[in-house]
Amino acid sequence: MNMKKLLLLSAMSLFFFAITQSASAQIIQNGGFETGNFNGWTIDGNSNTPVVNTVRPHSGTYSAAAGLFGPFPSPEPTGDSSFFQLFTVPNGGTLSFWHWDYTTDTITFDWQDAYIINSSGVILQTIFHQCNNTQTYLLTTVSLAAYVGQTVGVKFLVHQDGFGDDTGMYVDDVSVVPEPSVASLGLLGFGALAATAIVRRMRRSAA
């Protein structure tokens, strides 16, 4: 192997190492629910009890579902269907998740909510409070900069009023990823620049 190819391989190795380091920093457990259950999560609202199933994943095989999804009328319960996970917020962390919303009611009576909570379950931030019937996956992202170093949680909740007009929400691909460290960014930038420079030189030499 000549020196140019060796340098190219080294540069690409640094580049992919930096990417891998960033990906491995993911701190939500079972964010895609691919265990087929709520491992890593806590169910705290059982009207009706949230489930993990294969009906409507955003990616992979599974997603989590809170509430009910019709058809009208169905035995809609009265109360909350909810689950959450606690975690320690890393430096510059960002929360992201996908949600698929369904309702035959209005926000006066039923709703789909997402919160940031503290370790005691107290709501620190309402991410959304809605009653939507979009029936398509939507991405939500939230900066966690205000909670760096704290133990907080992300909670998903569907409230229903028992009248018979169902409301539900699927959730999938929940993640909390910290900002890349300065070292990782340096490796990423150096690897990309070095690889680009070497490829250009190799092309010139071949011309």
C-alpha positions in Angstrom: 0.0 0.0 0.0 1.5 3.4 -1.0 1.7 6.4 1.3 -1.3 8.2 -0.4 -3.6 5.3 0.1 -2.4 4.9 3.7 -3.1 8.5 4.4 -6.5 8.3 2.8 -7.4 5.3 4.9 -6.2 7.0 8.1 -8.2 10.1 7.3 -11.4 8.1 6.5 -10.9 6.1 9.7 -10.8 9.4 11.8 -13.9 10.6 10.0 -15.9 7.5 10.7 -14.6 7.2 14.3 -16.0 10.7 15.0 -19.4 9.8 13.5 -19.4 6.6 15.5 -18.6 8.4 18.7 -21.5 10.8 18.2 -23.9 8.0 17.4 -22.9 6.0 20.5 -23.7 8.9 22.7 -27.4 8.2 22.4 -28.8 8.0 25.9 -32.5 7.1 25.6 -33.0 3.4 26.2 -35.2 1.5 23.7 -36.2 4.7 21.9 -37.4 2.8 18.9 -39.3 0.2 21.1 -37.6 -2.5 19.1 -37.5 -4.8 22.1 -41.2 -5.2 21.4 -42.1 -3.8 24.9 -41.6 -0.9 27.2 -38.1 -1.9 28.5 -36.5 1.4 29.7 -39.8 3.1 30.0 -42.4 3.5 32.8 -46.1 3.3 32.2 -48.0 5.7 34.6 -51.4 6.1 32.9 -53.5 3.0 32.4 -56.8 4.4 30.9 -56.2 2.6 28.6 -52.7 1.0 29.1 -50.2 2.0 26.4 -48.9 -0.8 24.2 -46.0 -1.6 21.9 -47.1 -3.2 18.7 -46.3 -3.5 15.0 -49.3 -1.6 13.6 -47.7 1.7 12.7 -44.0 2.0 13.2 -42.1 5.0 11.9 -39.0 2.9 11.4 -38.1 -0.7 12.3 -40.8 -3.1 13.4 -42.4 -1.5 16.5 -43.8 1.7 17.9 -45.6 2.7 21.1 -49.3 3.6 21.2 -51.2 5.5 23.8 -55.0 5.9 23.7 -57.4 4.3 21.3 -57.8 4.5 17.5 -61.4 3.8 16.7 -63.6 3.0 14.9 -66.3 5.2 16.4 -68.0 4.4 18.7 -65.6 2.2 20.8 -65.3 1.7 24.6 -63.3 4.9 25.2 -62.1 5.0 28.8 -62.0 8.1 31.0 -58.5 9.2 32.1 -54.9 9.1 30.9 -52.8 6.7 28.8 -49.2 7.6 29.4 -45.6 6.6 29.6 -42.2 8.3 30.3 -38.5 7.8 30.6 -36.0 9.6 32.9 -32.5 10.5 31.8 -29.6 12.8 32.7 -29.3 15.7 30.2 -25.9 15.8 28.5 -24.2 19.0 27.4 -26.2 20.7 24.7 -28.6 17.7 24.4 -31.5 17.7 21.9 -34.6 15.6 22.3 -36.3 14.3 19.1 -39.2 12.0 18.4 -41.8 11.1 15.8 -45.5 11.0 16.6 -48.6 9.9 14.6 -51.9 11.5 15.9 -55.5 10.4 15.6 -58.7 11.8 17.1 -62.5 12.0 16.5 -62.9 14.6 19.3 -61.8 18.2 20.2 -59.2 19.5 22.6 -62.0 20.5 25.0 -62.5 16.9 25.9 -59.5 14.8 24.6 -55.9 15.6 24.0 -52.4 14.3 23.0 -49.6 15.8 25.1 -45.8 15.6 25.4 -43.9 17.0 28.3 -40.5 17.4 29.9 -40.9 16.4 33.5 -38.6 16.2 36.6 -37.8 13.1 38.5 -40.9 13.6 40.6 -43.2 13.8 37.6 -43.8 17.5 37.8 -44.1 19.1 34.4 -41.2 21.4 33.6 -42.1 22.1 30.0 -45.1 21.3 27.8 -43.7 20.3 24.4 -47.2 20.2 22.9 -50.9 20.1 24.0 -53.1 19.2 21.1 -55.9 17.2 19.7 -54.8 16.4 16.1 -56.0 14.0 13.5 -53.1 14.4 11.1 -52.6 10.6 10.7 -49.1 11.0 9.5 -45.7 10.9 11.3 -44.4 14.3 12.4 -41.0 15.1 13.8 -40.6 17.1 17.0 -37.3 18.4 18.3 -36.7 20.1 21.6 -33.5 21.8 23.0 -32.6 20.6 26.4 -30.0 23.3 27.1 -32.0 24.6 30.1 -31.7 21.2 31.8 -28.0 20.3 31.3 -26.8 18.1 34.1 -30.4 17.5 35.5 -32.3 14.3 35.6 -35.5 14.9 33.7 -37.9 12.8 31.6 -39.9 12.8 28.4 -43.5 11.9 28.9 -46.2 11.1 26.3 -49.9 11.2 27.3 -53.3 10.8 25.7 -56.3 11.9 27.7 -59.8 10.7 26.8 -63.2 11.6 28.3 -65.1 8.3 28.1 -67.7 9.6 25.7 -66.9 7.2 22.9 -64.9 9.4 20.4 -61.4 8.0 20.5 -58.1 9.7 20.6 -54.7 8.1 20.2 -51.0 8.7 19.5 -48.2 6.5 18.2 -44.6 7.4 19.2 -41.4 6.2 17.7 -37.7 6.9 17.4 -37.3 8.8 20.6 -33.7 10.1 21.0 -31.6 12.4 23.1 -28.2 13.2 21.6 -25.6 15.5 23.1 -23.7 18.0 21.0 -20.5 16.4 19.7 -17.4 17.1 21.8 -14.8 19.5 20.6 -12.5 16.5 20.1 -15.0 14.7 18.0 -15.7 17.8 15.9 -12.0 18.2 15.4 -11.5 14.6 14.3 -14.5 14.9 12.0 -13.3 18.1 10.3 -9.7 16.9 10.0 -10.7 13.6 8.6 -13.0 15.2 6.0 -10.5 17.8 4.9 -7.6 15.3 4.8 -9.6 12.8 2.8 -10.7 15.5 0.3 -7.2 16.8 -0.1 -5.8 13.3 -0.7 -8.5 12.4 -3.2 -7.8 15.6 -5.2 -4.1 14.9 -5.3 -4.7 11.3 -6.4 -6.9 12.6 -9.2 -4.3 15.1 -10.3 -1.6 12.4 -10.3 -3.8 10.1 -12.4 -4.6 12.9 -15.0 
